[in-house]
Amino acid sequence: MSDELKAETRGLEEVVVELRELGDGARQRLLMAVTEQAVTFQQVVREDKLSGQVLNAQTGNLRDSITETVSDDASGVKAIVGSSVIYAAIHEFGGIIEPVNAKALRFEIDGRFIMVQRVVMPERSFLRSTLADRADIIRAALLDAVLGHAA
C-alpha cells in the first residue's frame, strides 16, 4: 500500500485534501485534525484579524458571527469557517456600495451627516488572509494526522 496525500488551497475557504490508499484510522485522525485546525482558524480570525490586525470591531457583530462547521460524509471531511453577516463580503473582497431605494447614501461621521452617491470599500480580507497565513500549517497538520505522525 502506498500512502499518498494531496492538499491544496482552492478559493476562499477550501483546503482540499485527497486521500488514496491510506491505512486504518486515517479518516478519524483527519477528522480530528480538521476540527482542530478549523477551531484554531476561527480563533485567529476573531482574536487577531477582526480585533485590530485587519478590522477594528465597532459593535463586535462581525467578529462574533465567525463560525466553524466540520462535516464528515461520503464526499469527505470538510471544514467551513465563515460569516452569515451581510456585510462580511464587502469587507473581505471590497466593492462599491450604491443607493438602492434613495438618490444618495446618508451616514454620520464624527457627528456630521454626509450624503454621497457611492462608497468605495477597500478589500480588507480577514478570511482569505488567514488561510494564506496558515495554509502551510494546515497542510502539515493534515498530512501528519493522515500518516499517523504524533502532533
C-alpha positions in Angstrom: 0.0 0.0 0.0 1.3 3.5 -0.8 0.4 6.4 1.3 -0.5 9.5 -0.7 -2.0 12.8 0.4 -2.5 15.8 -1.7 -3.6 19.1 -0.1 -4.3 22.3 -1.9 -5.9 25.6 -1.3 -8.9 26.4 -3.6 -10.7 29.7 -3.4 -11.8 31.4 -0.2 -12.5 28.7 2.3 -11.3 25.4 0.9 -8.2 23.4 1.6 -8.9 20.3 -0.4 -7.3 17.0 0.7 -7.3 13.9 -1.5 -6.5 10.6 0.2 -5.6 7.4 -1.7 -4.9 4.0 -0.1 -4.4 5.1 3.5 -4.3 2.8 6.4 -7.0 2.3 9.0 -7.7 5.2 11.3 -6.6 7.8 8.8 -10.0 9.3 8.3 -10.7 9.5 12.1 -7.3 11.2 12.6 -8.0 13.5 9.7 -11.4 14.4 11.2 -9.8 15.3 14.5 -7.1 17.4 12.7 -9.5 19.2 10.5 -11.7 20.0 13.6 -8.6 21.3 15.5 -7.5 23.4 12.5 -11.0 24.9 11.9 -11.3 25.9 15.6 -7.8 27.5 15.5 -8.6 29.2 12.2 -11.8 30.7 13.7 -9.9 31.9 16.8 -7.2 33.6 14.7 -9.9 35.4 12.6 -11.8 36.5 15.7 -8.9 37.3 18.1 -6.4 38.7 15.6 -7.8 39.7 12.2 -11.1 41.2 13.5 -9.7 42.6 16.7 -7.3 45.1 15.1 -5.0 43.4 12.6 -7.3 43.9 9.7 -10.5 45.5 11.1 -11.3 47.0 14.4 -14.5 45.9 16.0 -17.2 48.6 16.2 -20.1 46.5 17.5 -18.4 43.1 17.5 -21.2 41.6 15.3 -18.9 40.6 12.5 -16.3 39.1 14.9 -19.0 37.3 16.9 -20.5 35.9 13.7 -17.5 33.9 12.6 -18.4 30.2 12.9 -16.7 26.9 12.1 -18.5 23.8 10.9 -16.9 20.4 10.3 -18.6 17.6 8.4 -17.7 14.1 7.6 -19.7 12.3 5.0 -19.5 10.4 1.7 -18.0 13.4 0.0 -15.2 13.7 2.5 -14.1 15.6 5.6 -14.8 19.3 5.2 -14.4 22.5 7.4 -16.1 25.8 6.7 -15.2 28.9 8.5 -17.2 32.0 7.6 -19.8 34.5 8.5 -23.5 35.0 7.7 -23.4 38.7 8.4 -24.4 40.5 5.2 -21.6 43.0 5.2 -18.8 40.4 5.7 -18.3 40.0 1.9 -17.8 43.8 1.3 -15.0 43.8 3.9 -13.4 40.6 2.6 -13.5 41.5 -1.1 -14.0 45.2 -1.2 -16.5 46.8 -3.6 -18.8 49.7 -4.3 -21.9 50.5 -2.3 -24.6 52.5 -4.1 -28.1 53.5 -3.0 -30.9 51.2 -3.9 -34.0 53.0 -2.7 -32.7 56.6 -2.5 -30.7 59.1 -4.6 -27.8 59.1 -2.1 -26.3 57.3 0.8 -26.5 59.1 4.1 -24.4 58.3 7.1 -22.8 60.1 10.1 -19.1 60.6 10.7 -17.9 62.5 13.8 -21.4 64.0 14.4 -21.8 65.2 10.8 -24.2 63.8 8.3 -22.7 63.0 4.9 -24.5 62.3 1.7 -22.7 60.6 -1.2 -23.6 58.8 -4.4 -21.4 55.8 -3.7 -18.8 54.5 -1.3 -15.8 52.5 -2.5 -14.9 50.0 0.1 -11.3 48.7 0.1 -10.5 45.0 0.3 -9.8 44.1 4.0 -9.5 40.3 3.9 -9.8 38.5 7.2 -10.7 35.0 5.9 -8.5 34.7 2.8 -5.6 36.3 4.5 -5.9 33.9 7.4 -6.0 31.0 5.0 -2.9 32.3 3.2 -1.1 32.8 6.6 -2.0 29.3 7.9 -2.0 27.2 4.6 1.4 25.6 5.3 0.5 24.9 9.0 -2.9 23.4 7.9 -1.3 21.2 5.2 1.3 19.9 7.6 -1.2 19.1 10.4 -3.4 17.2 7.9 -0.5 15.3 6.5 0.8 14.4 9.9 -2.7 13.2 11.0 -3.3 11.1 8.0 0.1 9.5 8.1 -0.3 8.8 11.8 2.6 11.1 13.0 2.3 12.4 16.5 1.3 16.1 16.7 
